[in-house]
């Protein structure tokens, strides 16, 4: 895809991610229609752009097909795994695009503006009053993290003031949603940009890659262990007094229940999304089993390894950092994995892969 088409597609996918979870969207079967549209677009681009076809491990490919499609269908008569896999087609679609500094600048500013508008309407009006605090916070947080790619890629006094203005607006509006993970990761994102040199050194260390990818599941196990400890009641009382919420906001019970469902399925997975998991790792292993979880982590690991070879490029580094921040944040909230996932994290991954494809092309044709 050319530059203009890439910009349009990225913005349209953001809009789609925002409206798909709404009640009227589900009434109109928009998620199903969108899935077919994305699948058709991916198929067209696959035949049109032979040079950007990804190298796919046969073991990983068949592992994904078996754990995300075959087992869910046989075990639960469910196609929710196939619906979720459409997000991976989004990665491919964006990776065929023209990922230039101008593409990042225009999409970054557009998505930042749209995210701010959503947060402002939610904070000051009633149009979005039926939406969950966390869902709105994720729209804002993911948009701000995408904007962070632009912040890393651009340098100079003008960009500095844009960053300060947009960041301050996001902090004020995100803190108004009362979503603790949204607040926390807004500040972590700001720190990641300010200390980008340190963040780059950490990302280059291969040991941190597997820690980041498994962090949601690790945190779930830690939380379950703490909730069974002798000092849990004291933590509960402190959190209620301080935040007017329990320490884990019920997530410990959700995660323990999800892992019980996994055990009852003989570790093959339930095949469909039973609850709002508020943890991407727990959702992946509970719904798609141990095999599905290994394949799921394997896909992201392979993608990040390929990106890290070109981390000298600011756009590639920004994509890795932005994706890693969202992945870590999804140890505490929802949106990354579901039958209708938020597509922005997958767009970010596609941006990184597309930029690498472009850099490889430039190396071959200097």
Secondary structure as UniProt FT lines:
FT   HELIX           3..20
FT   HELIX           23..27
FT   TURN            28..29
FT   HELIX           30..48
FT   HELIX           50..52
FT   HELIX           58..65
FT   HELIX           66..70
FT   HELIX           71..76
FT   HELIX           80..95
FT   HELIX           101..124
FT   TURN            127..130
FT   HELIX           133..153
FT   HELIX           157..175
FT   TURN            176..178
FT   HELIX           180..194
FT   HELIX           196..204
FT   HELIX           206..227
FT   TURN            230..231
FT   HELIX           232..243
FT   TURN            249..250
FT   HELIX           251..264
FT   TURN            265..267
FT   HELIX           280..308
FT   TURN            309..312
FT   HELIX           314..329
FT   TURN            330..332
FT   TURN            339..340
FT   HELIX           344..364
//
